[in-house]
Structures are given as structure tokens and as C-alpha cells.
Amino acid sequence: MSVLLVRVRVVQFLAAMTLGCISLDAQHARAAATATKPALVFGGIDYFHRWSQNDQHEFTPEGQENLDKWADMITINVYQSAHDGDALAAKANAVLENYKSHNGRVLRTDSVPRTPDRPAEHFIAVVFGRPNFIEVAFARFKLVNGVGCSIVYSHRIYGEKVGDQMSAWLNDNGPKTEKILMEWNNIPSPASLRELARTESRPGERKASSSKSQ
């Protein structure tokens, strides 16, 4: 092999390595930008993308990056097989039964009837009591761009015997939170959610969180 050919191949190899580094740097830059840019705004508060796997996506406000101990979270589940009102209602009923099977105390359910320009929607509010926290979840079931989704706002209060604190929070915020959720129009589309980075593993405590179940 001639010296010239060896030099050409070395140059090609170095160029490929440089392009690879640029590509990785670009990926890291995009990931950093995603982490610092709010993914959505709910109730006037910025929420950042924290975790996605399959068709489940979680978002928390600034300062609540620890997904083992958060106070406020938006979870969006996408039901790829639900494309009409009947399928969406079936998903909502299944989630309701799942909440009950996990000892959730159902506070309220409601349905918004279909109109000529808007499919029917459904709402569930439920409380879960755990040894070290209480969690309330407000779940809205809606067709987003023709695909069924549940949009769940959850709030936690940590500690033992915090039922009175949660009751006070619900008195002050329950109806207001439901109204904000049911009137929220800037819900991320299923297509945009598919572009979010995926995580292979999740902490064991979050896996057991029944309010996120689909």
C-alpha cells in the first residue's frame, strides 16, 4: 500500500471521528436545551420534561427534579388504539377501576357531553393514601388530534397523618384545579410526545404509583 493511500485513509478516519464528535455534541446540546426549556405551562407554572417510556410522559416544575419526591406532576398517557368517543370512554372506565383496585378513594367523576365540534370528555378525581404521603390525582380523558389521552395533574403532601393538610388543600384548590385542567387547551400533541427522550429504567417507587397507571 502506498504512503499516499495510507495518508488518505488516516485523513478520512480522522474526519469521520470529528463528524462523530460533532454529532454527539449536537445531541448533547439538544438534550440540554430540552432539559432547560419548559415543555408545557399548566396553571401559569412551567413544567419540564422529566421522564418518558412507551406512551407515558412525566413533567414537573423547576426545583422538583427528584422523581422520588415531588409535589406537583403532570402525567400524559397516550392510548394509541383509542380514536373515538367509545374507545376513550372505555379507557376512562378502565382507569377508574384500576384506581379503585389500588385503594384509591374516588372524590368525583364527570363527563362532558359531545357537541357537534367537540368529542366527549371524562374526568376523575381520586386520593391515594400511603404510609409517608397522600396523593390526589385529577385525570382528564380527551381526544387530542384524534388520539385518546389522559392528562393527569397530581399533588402530593409528604408525612404521616397529613389527611387534614390534604383536606385543606382540596378545599382551597380542588375546584380551581379541576377547572384549569378541563379548560387547558395547550396540551402537547401525541406526535410531539413521541419526540421526547425515552428512559429505560425508573425508580421502584414510581413504578408502584397507581395514579400514573394507564
HUHU-V164175 format. One record per backbone hydrogen bond with DSSP energy under -1.0 kcal/mol. CO is the residue of the C=O (numbers start at 1). NH is the residue of the N-H. If there is no record, write none. Layout:
BEGIN
{{CO	NH} {CO	NH}}
END
This chain:
BEGIN
{{2	6} {3	7} {4	8} {5	9} {6	10} {7	11} {8	12} {9	13} {10	14} {11	15} {12	16} {13	17} {14	18} {15	19} {16	20} {17	21} {18	22} {19	23} {20	24} {21	25} {22	26} {23	27} {24	28} {25	29} {26	30} {27	31} {28	32} {29	33} {30	34} {31	35} {32	36} {33	37} {40	47} {42	45} {45	42} {47	39} {47	40} {48	60} {51	58} {52	199} {53	56} {55	78} {56	53} {57	76} {58	50} {58	51} {59	74} {60	48} {61	64} {66	69} {71	156} {73	154} {74	59} {75	152} {76	57} {77	150} {79	82} {82	148} {84	88} {85	89} {86	90} {87	91} {88	92} {89	93} {90	94} {91	95} {92	96} {93	97} {94	98} {95	99} {96	100} {97	101} {98	102} {99	104} {100	103} {105	127} {108	125} {110	123} {112	121} {115	118} {118	115} {121	112} {122	141} {123	110} {124	139} {125	107} {125	108} {126	137} {127	105} {128	135} {132	159} {133	130} {134	157} {135	128} {136	155} {137	126} {138	153} {139	124} {140	151} {141	122} {142	149} {144	147} {147	144} {148	79} {149	142} {150	77} {151	140} {152	75} {153	138} {154	73} {155	136} {157	134} {162	166} {163	167} {164	168} {165	169} {166	170} {167	171} {168	172} {169	173} {170	174} {173	177} {174	178} {175	179} {176	180} {177	181} {178	182} {179	183} {189	193} {190	194} {193	196} {203	207} {204	208} {206	209} {209	212} {210	213}}
END
